[in-house]
Amino acid sequence: MQIQKLGVVGAGQMGNGIAQVAAATGLHVVMTDISETAIGKGMATIASSCDRLIKKEKLSEAQKSELLGRIRASTDTKALADCDMVVEAATENVELKLKIFKDLDVAVRKDAILCTNTSSISVTKIAAATARPEKVAGMHFMNPVPLMQLVEGIRGLQTADETFAAVRGLAEKMGKTFIEGRDMPGFIVNRVLMPMINEAVYALYEGIADPKGIDEAMKLGTNQPMGPLTLADFVGLDTCLAIMNVLHEGLGDSKYRACPLLVKYVEAGWLGRKTGRGFYKY
């Protein structure tokens, strides 16, 4: 299946990144969100990202105009009706995602593929919320989408081979490296990454070192470009907590229990960069 028109549900950090990369590849994109404010912010982020590429001489002003011209933004799900594929990039909340997929199943033409950018939730469960489970797959982009090379491809139990081949083809057309993982909580990256972040929070909780000390030790001792607590702030502590809860509930192992300090920070609204405070102040 040739994907020429891509829908993106969500104009936030992940959604606008997916829209930008898709449009840069030459696809026509429809990006939706629930409010004009969210849409405006998403389009502004794409424009700013293009400006940074222009400064690095990786994009021209003409290419920026063409890219933005290929993106149509809307608050109406019906705008996605004639898309060949739709990628959902909403908050990591299972009930919200199930509702979105039920709505998409009605709004989008029946032969279109529906993908989820979920980083941890069962693709099989999401697919079962539709009348086209064989046309549903996981397409997990990394953040920030324009810079990160990986796309995790996840088959639900019901995903058809031709659906998965189309998803792989699109990811590769977008210049990404496509790696298939099993439909298990956290898939590949977050199954490994989030417990590491959670353990770093435990190290802080137990007073082993302060945030800067933990991050510097991990950077210098394991050659990571970014310390785990800095990374957690970048990802969003609410997202980290949501993924840990999915791992804990889905795998039933106490080693995936979220650190109480992570829970408290989320309760306080200290979610990281997006709120101006997390393990660091911004």
Residue frames as qw, qx, qy, qz and C-alpha x, y, z in Angstrom:
[[0.000, 0.889, 0.459, 0.000, 0.00, 0.00, 0.00],
 [0.409, 0.342, -0.009, 0.846, 1.39, 3.40, -1.02],
 [0.265, -0.742, -0.453, 0.417, 0.98, 6.03, 1.72],
 [0.327, 0.459, 0.222, 0.796, 0.58, 9.48, 0.20],
 [0.281, -0.636, -0.014, -0.718, -1.60, 11.23, 2.77],
 [0.491, -0.106, -0.743, 0.441, -0.86, 10.81, 6.47],
 [0.423, -0.763, -0.186, -0.452, -3.06, 11.83, 9.36],
 [0.405, 0.130, -0.639, 0.641, -1.56, 12.68, 12.75],
 [0.496, -0.732, -0.384, -0.265, -3.73, 12.85, 15.87],
 [0.623, -0.673, -0.104, 0.384, -2.11, 15.19, 18.38],
 [0.413, 0.829, -0.058, 0.373, -0.16, 18.39, 17.73],
 [0.573, -0.794, 0.198, 0.049, 2.07, 18.08, 20.78],
 [0.259, -0.711, 0.607, 0.241, 5.75, 17.23, 21.01],
 [0.499, -0.054, 0.833, 0.234, 5.45, 13.87, 19.28],
 [0.518, 0.645, 0.558, -0.063, 2.63, 14.70, 16.89],
 [0.271, 0.927, -0.093, -0.240, 4.14, 17.85, 15.42],
 [0.276, -0.580, 0.705, 0.300, 7.48, 16.04, 15.04],
 [0.544, 0.194, 0.802, 0.150, 5.85, 13.20, 13.10],
 [0.434, 0.823, 0.339, -0.138, 3.97, 15.72, 10.95],
 [0.018, 0.874, -0.356, -0.331, 7.17, 17.63, 10.19],
 [0.349, -0.357, 0.813, 0.301, 9.17, 14.56, 9.16],
 [0.537, 0.427, 0.727, 0.042, 6.30, 13.22, 7.05],
 [0.347, 0.904, 0.153, -0.196, 5.86, 16.54, 5.25],
 [0.129, -0.758, 0.538, 0.346, 9.62, 16.78, 4.71],
 [0.476, -0.065, 0.845, 0.235, 9.41, 13.39, 2.99],
 [0.153, 0.038, -0.564, -0.810, 6.84, 14.78, 0.55],
 [0.107, -0.442, -0.891, 0.006, 3.68, 13.38, 2.14],
 [0.284, -0.514, -0.164, -0.792, 0.53, 15.43, 2.51],
 [0.292, -0.126, -0.790, 0.524, -0.29, 15.64, 6.21],
 [0.420, -0.644, -0.272, -0.578, -3.43, 16.36, 8.20],
 [0.332, 0.047, -0.693, 0.639, -2.62, 17.15, 11.85],
 [0.450, -0.632, -0.384, -0.500, -5.50, 17.31, 14.31],
 [0.247, -0.025, -0.690, 0.680, -5.91, 18.25, 17.96],
 [0.138, -0.634, -0.751, 0.122, -8.77, 19.20, 20.25],
 [0.088, -0.877, -0.242, 0.406, -8.15, 22.97, 20.33],
 [0.485, 0.837, 0.016, 0.253, -7.02, 25.78, 18.05],
 [0.295, -0.875, 0.381, -0.055, -4.46, 26.71, 20.70],
 [0.766, -0.277, 0.555, 0.166, -2.83, 23.27, 20.52],
 [0.733, 0.536, 0.328, 0.260, -2.88, 23.37, 16.71],
 [0.196, 0.958, -0.108, 0.177, -1.31, 26.84, 16.64],
 [0.473, -0.730, 0.493, 0.027, 1.40, 25.82, 19.08],
 [0.834, 0.009, 0.516, 0.196, 2.13, 22.66, 17.07],
 [0.616, 0.710, 0.192, 0.280, 2.47, 24.56, 13.79],
 [0.056, -0.955, 0.263, -0.125, 4.69, 27.18, 15.47],
 [0.683, -0.497, 0.522, 0.117, 6.94, 24.40, 16.78],
 [0.805, 0.319, 0.408, 0.289, 7.31, 22.95, 13.29],
 [0.357, 0.901, 0.016, 0.247, 8.16, 26.38, 11.89],
 [0.336, -0.855, 0.393, -0.047, 10.77, 26.92, 14.63],
 [0.813, -0.196, 0.513, 0.193, 12.28, 23.50, 13.97],
 [0.688, 0.601, 0.266, 0.308, 12.56, 24.38, 10.28],
 [0.062, 0.971, -0.161, 0.164, 14.25, 27.67, 11.17],
 [0.590, -0.633, 0.491, 0.102, 16.89, 25.79, 13.15],
 [0.808, 0.155, 0.487, 0.294, 17.54, 23.56, 10.15],
 [0.440, 0.859, 0.107, 0.238, 17.85, 26.65, 7.93],
 [0.240, -0.909, 0.339, -0.033, 20.49, 28.08, 10.28],
 [0.666, -0.366, 0.624, 0.183, 22.40, 24.79, 9.99],
 [0.306, 0.522, -0.531, -0.594, 22.03, 25.02, 6.19],
 [0.231, 0.034, 0.971, 0.043, 20.12, 21.74, 6.09],
 [0.246, 0.674, 0.697, -0.013, 16.95, 23.37, 4.76],
 [0.174, 0.168, 0.229, 0.943, 16.18, 26.39, 2.56],
 [0.292, 0.236, 0.316, -0.871, 13.45, 28.98, 3.03],
 [0.560, 0.166, -0.460, -0.668, 11.73, 27.61, -0.10],
 [0.458, -0.029, -0.888, 0.005, 11.81, 24.08, 1.31],
 [0.019, 0.179, 0.681, -0.710, 10.37, 25.34, 4.60],
 [0.454, 0.226, 0.005, -0.862, 7.46, 26.97, 2.73],
 [0.589, 0.114, -0.680, -0.421, 6.83, 23.78, 0.77],
 [0.292, -0.052, -0.899, 0.322, 6.97, 21.67, 3.92],
 [0.175, 0.237, 0.530, -0.795, 4.51, 23.88, 5.82],
 [0.499, 0.225, -0.257, -0.797, 2.26, 23.99, 2.75],
 [0.511, 0.030, -0.828, -0.228, 1.91, 20.20, 2.87],
 [0.180, -0.208, -0.830, 0.486, 0.49, 20.28, 6.42],
 [0.368, -0.498, -0.333, -0.711, -3.18, 20.97, 7.00],
 [0.099, 0.001, -0.760, 0.642, -4.21, 21.51, 10.63],
 [0.494, -0.383, -0.417, -0.660, -7.72, 20.96, 12.00],
 [0.306, -0.208, 0.684, -0.629, -9.69, 20.41, 15.19],
 [0.812, 0.152, 0.082, -0.558, -12.15, 18.17, 13.34],
 [0.559, -0.220, 0.795, 0.088, -11.49, 14.42, 13.21],
 [0.716, 0.564, 0.393, -0.124, -13.50, 14.30, 9.97],
 [0.248, 0.864, -0.363, -0.244, -10.55, 16.05, 8.28],
 [0.299, -0.446, 0.836, 0.113, -8.76, 12.67, 8.50],
 [0.808, 0.265, 0.345, -0.398, -11.45, 10.89, 6.45],
 [0.826, 0.555, -0.082, -0.055, -9.45, 10.32, 3.25],
 [0.143, -0.750, 0.646, 0.005, -6.02, 9.66, 4.78],
 [0.751, 0.265, -0.598, -0.089, -4.18, 6.48, 3.74],
 [0.654, -0.165, -0.613, 0.411, -2.79, 6.07, 7.26],
 [0.304, -0.830, 0.027, -0.466, -3.34, 7.82, 10.58],
 [0.569, 0.075, -0.618, 0.537, -0.83, 7.88, 13.45],
 [0.492, -0.808, -0.247, -0.212, -2.21, 8.61, 16.91],
 [0.520, 0.241, -0.421, 0.703, 0.21, 10.57, 19.11],
 [0.443, -0.734, -0.118, -0.501, -1.89, 11.46, 22.15],
 [0.321, -0.622, 0.565, -0.437, -1.06, 11.29, 25.85],
 [0.372, 0.172, -0.911, 0.044, 0.05, 7.88, 27.16],
 [0.463, -0.015, 0.560, -0.687, -3.35, 7.02, 28.66],
 [0.134, 0.077, 0.961, 0.228, -5.03, 3.75, 27.71],
 [0.258, 0.622, 0.680, -0.291, -8.63, 4.94, 28.03],
 [0.195, 0.749, -0.100, -0.625, -7.93, 8.04, 25.94],
 [0.014, 0.368, -0.778, -0.509, -6.25, 5.98, 23.23],
 [0.212, 0.287, 0.933, 0.034, -9.11, 3.47, 23.11],
 [0.270, 0.746, 0.413, -0.447, -11.60, 6.34, 22.66],
 [0.121, 0.665, -0.391, -0.625, -9.49, 7.91, 19.91],
 [0.061, -0.161, 0.905, 0.388, -9.30, 4.63, 18.00],
 [0.269, 0.510, 0.801, -0.162, -13.04, 4.06, 18.28],
 [0.238, 0.805, 0.134, -0.527, -13.57, 7.55, 16.85],
 [0.022, 0.545, -0.628, -0.556, -10.97, 7.05, 14.11],
 [0.279, 0.107, 0.941, 0.157, -12.58, 3.76, 13.10],
 [0.314, 0.717, 0.586, -0.208, -15.75, 5.70, 12.30],
 [0.114, 0.876, -0.040, -0.467, -14.14, 8.83, 10.82],
 [0.041, -0.588, 0.666, 0.457, -11.41, 7.36, 8.59],
 [0.744, 0.310, -0.365, -0.466, -12.09, 5.34, 5.45],
 [0.925, -0.243, 0.208, -0.204, -12.28, 1.60, 6.04],
 [0.915, 0.286, -0.100, 0.268, -9.21, 0.56, 4.03],
 [0.136, 0.825, -0.359, 0.414, -6.89, 2.99, 5.85],
 [0.700, -0.051, -0.577, 0.417, -4.26, 1.86, 8.36],
 [0.400, -0.855, 0.012, -0.332, -4.46, 3.13, 11.94],
 [0.676, 0.181, -0.501, 0.509, -1.22, 3.32, 13.94],
 [0.514, -0.849, -0.116, -0.040, -0.47, 4.20, 17.53],
 [0.375, 0.661, -0.441, 0.479, 2.67, 5.96, 18.70],
 [0.751, -0.630, 0.047, -0.193, 2.20, 4.43, 22.15],
 [0.221, 0.665, -0.673, 0.235, 5.46, 3.80, 23.97],
 [0.106, -0.251, 0.885, -0.378, 4.18, 1.02, 26.22],
 [0.646, 0.126, 0.418, -0.626, 0.45, 0.17, 25.88],
 [0.533, 0.092, 0.832, 0.125, -0.76, -3.07, 24.26],
 [0.226, 0.252, -0.485, -0.806, -1.27, -2.63, 20.51],
 [0.171, -0.219, -0.943, -0.185, -3.47, -5.74, 20.58],
 [0.035, -0.562, -0.665, 0.491, -5.82, -4.05, 23.06],
 [0.131, 0.508, -0.068, -0.848, -5.93, -0.84, 21.04],
 [0.173, 0.102, -0.760, -0.618, -6.62, -2.76, 17.81],
 [0.091, -0.355, -0.929, 0.047, -9.52, -4.60, 19.45],
 [0.111, 0.545, 0.396, -0.731, -11.29, -1.26, 19.97],
 [0.309, 0.436, -0.349, -0.770, -11.79, -1.04, 16.19],
 [0.854, 0.302, 0.323, -0.274, -13.67, -3.00, 13.54],
 [0.719, 0.643, -0.256, 0.070, -10.41, -3.25, 11.54],
 [0.660, -0.672, 0.321, 0.099, -7.90, -4.80, 13.99],
 [0.851, 0.132, 0.310, 0.403, -5.92, -6.32, 11.11],
 [0.416, 0.710, 0.115, 0.557, -5.18, -2.76, 9.93],
 [0.370, -0.904, 0.115, -0.181, -3.82, -1.52, 13.29],
 [0.826, 0.121, -0.284, 0.471, -0.14, -1.48, 14.29],
 [0.466, -0.808, -0.037, 0.359, 2.30, 0.22, 16.62],
 [0.586, 0.588, 0.012, 0.558, 4.61, 2.86, 15.14],
 [0.530, -0.789, -0.147, 0.273, 6.64, 4.23, 18.02],
 [0.449, 0.722, -0.123, 0.512, 8.76, 7.24, 17.08],
 [0.621, -0.333, -0.341, 0.622, 11.46, 8.55, 19.42],
 [0.058, -0.979, -0.192, -0.037, 11.62, 12.10, 20.77],
 [0.363, 0.602, 0.045, -0.710, 12.60, 14.48, 19.19],
 [0.807, 0.378, 0.451, -0.040, 11.21, 12.91, 16.03],
 [0.523, 0.838, -0.150, -0.046, 13.14, 15.01, 13.47],
 [0.027, 0.763, -0.638, 0.096, 16.48, 13.99, 15.04],
 [0.572, -0.293, 0.744, -0.182, 16.00, 10.46, 16.36],
 [0.240, 0.339, -0.782, -0.465, 16.64, 7.60, 13.95],
 [0.030, 0.054, 0.994, -0.091, 14.56, 4.79, 15.46],
 [0.657, -0.111, -0.090, -0.740, 10.98, 3.69, 14.88],
 [0.259, -0.083, 0.936, -0.221, 9.82, 0.67, 16.88],
 [0.562, 0.000, -0.491, -0.666, 7.34, -1.38, 14.87],
 [0.297, -0.067, 0.839, -0.451, 4.88, -3.42, 16.93],
 [0.414, -0.151, -0.737, -0.512, 2.45, -5.99, 15.58],
 [0.626, -0.182, 0.390, -0.650, -0.76, -6.53, 17.48],
 [0.507, -0.015, 0.860, -0.056, -1.98, -10.12, 17.62],
 [0.584, 0.599, 0.521, -0.170, -4.35, -9.24, 14.78],
 [0.109, 0.774, -0.286, -0.554, -2.04, -7.12, 12.57],
 [0.874, 0.444, 0.196, 0.009, -1.95, -8.31, 8.95],
 [0.715, -0.142, 0.298, 0.616, 1.38, -8.82, 7.18],
 [0.369, 0.580, 0.353, 0.635, 0.50, -6.27, 4.49],
 [0.273, -0.938, -0.156, -0.146, -0.37, -3.70, 7.17],
 [0.662, -0.636, 0.176, 0.355, 2.97, -4.16, 8.88],
 [0.650, 0.164, 0.371, 0.643, 4.83, -4.04, 5.57],
 [0.153, 0.813, 0.292, 0.481, 3.18, -0.69, 4.79],
 [0.457, -0.889, -0.005, 0.033, 4.14, 0.69, 8.20],
 [0.734, -0.324, 0.294, 0.520, 7.73, -0.45, 7.73],
 [0.518, 0.459, 0.391, 0.607, 7.79, 1.06, 4.25],
 [0.052, -0.932, -0.189, -0.304, 6.57, 4.42, 5.50],
 [0.602, -0.753, 0.121, 0.234, 9.09, 4.53, 8.35],
 [0.696, -0.111, 0.383, 0.598, 11.93, 3.79, 5.94],
 [0.331, 0.695, 0.366, 0.523, 10.63, 6.36, 3.45],
 [0.261, -0.950, -0.065, -0.156, 10.79, 8.89, 6.30],
 [0.376, 0.679, -0.508, 0.375, 14.48, 8.03, 6.73],
 [0.590, -0.554, 0.437, -0.394, 14.04, 6.04, 9.94],
 [0.251, 0.255, -0.933, 0.030, 15.49, 2.71, 11.01],
 [0.767, -0.231, -0.109, -0.589, 12.62, 0.31, 11.65],
 [0.144, 0.245, -0.924, 0.255, 13.09, -2.34, 14.34],
 [0.676, -0.322, -0.463, -0.475, 10.35, -4.84, 15.13],
 [0.060, -0.250, 0.776, -0.576, 9.54, -5.62, 18.76],
 [0.247, -0.350, -0.903, -0.036, 7.00, -7.87, 20.46],
 [0.360, -0.598, -0.205, -0.686, 3.73, -6.50, 21.78],
 [0.637, -0.384, -0.556, 0.372, 4.84, -6.64, 25.42],
 [0.249, -0.941, -0.203, 0.103, 4.66, -3.79, 27.96],
 [0.312, -0.808, 0.271, 0.419, 7.26, -1.14, 27.14],
 [0.780, 0.618, -0.096, 0.010, 8.33, -2.87, 23.89],
 [0.811, 0.188, -0.220, 0.508, 12.14, -2.60, 23.51],
 [0.267, 0.527, -0.220, 0.776, 13.33, 0.89, 24.43],
 [0.414, -0.586, 0.168, -0.676, 11.10, 1.68, 27.40],
 [0.935, -0.268, -0.231, -0.035, 11.37, -1.85, 28.79],
 [0.753, 0.036, -0.241, 0.612, 15.06, -1.05, 29.32],
 [0.204, 0.468, -0.076, 0.857, 15.08, 2.75, 29.66],
 [0.454, -0.652, -0.112, -0.597, 12.27, 3.42, 32.12],
 [0.852, -0.456, -0.223, 0.129, 13.47, 1.01, 34.83],
 [0.623, 0.119, -0.161, 0.756, 16.87, 2.72, 34.57],
 [0.070, -0.544, -0.021, -0.836, 15.27, 6.14, 35.05],
 [0.703, -0.587, -0.227, -0.332, 13.14, 4.77, 37.89],
 [0.843, -0.238, -0.256, 0.409, 16.26, 3.37, 39.57],
 [0.357, 0.323, -0.113, 0.869, 17.94, 6.78, 39.25],
 [0.397, -0.616, -0.099, -0.673, 14.92, 8.30, 41.04],
 [0.857, -0.448, -0.253, 0.029, 15.32, 5.66, 43.77],
 [0.678, 0.075, -0.232, 0.693, 18.99, 6.66, 44.08],
 [0.013, -0.476, 0.052, -0.878, 17.85, 10.25, 44.68],
 [0.676, -0.537, -0.240, -0.444, 15.05, 9.11, 47.03],
 [0.885, -0.339, -0.233, 0.216, 17.54, 7.13, 49.12],
 [0.239, -0.949, 0.180, 0.100, 20.01, 10.02, 49.27],
 [0.876, -0.001, 0.221, 0.429, 22.79, 8.26, 47.37],
 [0.368, -0.058, 0.197, 0.907, 23.59, 11.51, 45.53],
 [0.273, 0.594, 0.224, -0.723, 21.91, 14.72, 44.39],
 [0.726, 0.607, 0.288, -0.146, 20.38, 14.98, 40.87],
 [0.333, 0.854, -0.387, -0.101, 23.50, 16.54, 39.36],
 [0.302, -0.529, 0.793, -0.020, 25.73, 13.89, 40.94],
 [0.725, 0.178, 0.656, -0.114, 23.56, 11.03, 39.67],
 [0.655, 0.738, 0.114, -0.114, 23.43, 12.45, 36.16],
 [0.159, 0.834, -0.526, -0.059, 27.14, 13.28, 35.96],
 [0.493, -0.357, 0.793, -0.038, 28.08, 9.83, 37.29],
 [0.752, 0.349, 0.555, -0.065, 25.96, 8.10, 34.66],
 [0.509, 0.850, -0.093, -0.101, 27.24, 10.34, 31.86],
 [0.066, 0.775, -0.628, 0.017, 30.91, 9.89, 32.77],
 [0.480, -0.310, 0.808, -0.143, 30.64, 6.30, 33.96],
 [0.632, 0.288, 0.719, 0.000, 28.53, 4.86, 31.14],
 [0.198, -0.122, 0.501, 0.834, 29.14, 7.39, 28.34],
 [0.173, 0.699, 0.693, 0.043, 25.48, 8.43, 28.08],
 [0.244, 0.415, 0.178, 0.858, 24.95, 11.82, 26.42],
 [0.375, -0.523, -0.009, -0.766, 22.29, 12.82, 28.94],
 [0.047, -0.138, 0.848, -0.509, 21.86, 11.79, 32.60],
 [0.155, -0.370, -0.905, -0.143, 18.73, 9.77, 33.50],
 [0.058, -0.643, -0.550, 0.529, 17.11, 12.49, 35.62],
 [0.081, 0.446, -0.244, -0.857, 17.70, 15.14, 32.94],
 [0.154, -0.044, -0.832, -0.531, 16.22, 12.71, 30.42],
 [0.084, -0.502, -0.838, 0.196, 13.22, 12.10, 32.67],
 [0.044, 0.619, 0.229, -0.750, 12.57, 15.84, 32.82],
 [0.128, 0.299, -0.538, -0.778, 12.82, 15.99, 29.03],
 [0.156, -0.216, -0.922, -0.282, 10.41, 13.06, 28.51],
 [0.500, -0.428, -0.077, -0.749, 7.97, 14.30, 31.19],
 [0.103, -0.220, 0.864, -0.440, 7.67, 12.76, 34.63],
 [0.698, 0.157, 0.327, -0.617, 3.98, 12.04, 34.07],
 [0.772, 0.418, -0.393, -0.274, 4.88, 10.01, 30.98],
 [0.262, 0.400, -0.841, 0.253, 7.63, 8.17, 32.89],
 [0.395, -0.081, 0.700, -0.589, 5.16, 7.32, 35.66],
 [0.790, 0.278, 0.044, -0.545, 2.50, 6.18, 33.18],
 [0.666, 0.429, -0.602, -0.102, 4.97, 3.82, 31.49],
 [0.045, 0.302, -0.858, 0.413, 6.21, 2.42, 34.81],
 [0.594, 0.044, 0.493, -0.634, 2.59, 1.74, 35.79],
 [0.815, 0.361, -0.237, -0.385, 2.01, -0.10, 32.50],
 [0.450, 0.421, -0.775, 0.142, 5.14, -2.20, 33.10],
 [0.196, -0.207, 0.773, -0.566, 4.16, -2.95, 36.69],
 [0.703, 0.165, 0.339, -0.603, 0.55, -3.85, 35.88],
 [0.770, 0.447, -0.310, -0.334, 1.36, -5.71, 32.67],
 [0.567, 0.388, -0.709, 0.161, 4.27, -7.79, 33.96],
 [0.785, -0.539, -0.196, -0.234, 3.30, -8.11, 37.62],
 [0.771, 0.012, -0.339, 0.539, 6.86, -7.86, 38.88],
 [0.388, -0.858, -0.216, 0.257, 7.68, -5.63, 41.87],
 [0.560, -0.224, 0.212, 0.769, 10.91, -4.50, 40.22],
 [0.170, 0.438, 0.448, 0.761, 8.78, -2.27, 37.98],
 [0.252, -0.797, -0.512, 0.198, 7.10, -0.45, 40.91],
 [0.242, 0.779, 0.031, 0.578, 7.35, 3.30, 40.39],
 [0.414, 0.001, -0.486, 0.770, 9.53, 5.08, 42.95],
 [0.175, -0.760, -0.575, 0.246, 7.37, 6.94, 45.52],
 [0.211, -0.545, 0.051, 0.810, 9.36, 10.11, 44.82],
 [0.052, 0.080, 0.647, 0.756, 8.39, 9.95, 41.14],
 [0.156, -0.622, -0.756, -0.136, 4.75, 9.62, 42.18],
 [0.259, -0.722, -0.348, 0.539, 5.04, 12.63, 44.50],
 [0.179, -0.302, 0.304, 0.886, 6.64, 14.83, 41.86],
 [0.059, -0.312, -0.726, -0.610, 3.81, 14.06, 39.46],
 [0.249, -0.702, -0.655, 0.127, 1.24, 14.75, 42.19],
 [0.270, -0.629, -0.123, 0.719, 2.93, 18.12, 42.78],
 [0.499, 0.841, 0.191, -0.084, 2.70, 18.96, 39.09],
 [0.179, -0.757, 0.532, 0.335, 6.50, 18.94, 38.77],
 [0.894, 0.330, 0.296, -0.069, 6.55, 17.21, 35.40],
 [0.710, -0.026, 0.343, 0.614, 9.89, 18.40, 34.03],
 [0.257, -0.047, 0.283, 0.923, 10.74, 20.88, 31.30],
 [0.079, -0.504, -0.624, -0.592, 7.15, 21.37, 30.17],
 [0.408, -0.815, -0.405, -0.074, 6.11, 22.75, 33.59],
 [0.105, 0.846, -0.274, 0.445, 9.39, 24.50, 34.42],
 [0.330, -0.570, 0.659, -0.362, 10.24, 22.16, 37.26],
 [0.927, -0.001, -0.356, -0.116, 11.08, 18.48, 37.65],
 [0.842, -0.304, -0.141, 0.423, 14.29, 17.13, 39.10],
 [0.398, -0.063, 0.044, 0.914, 15.73, 20.48, 37.95],
 [0.168, 0.784, 0.349, -0.484, 14.29, 23.99, 37.60],
 [0.483, 0.293, 0.506, 0.651, 14.00, 25.47, 34.11]]
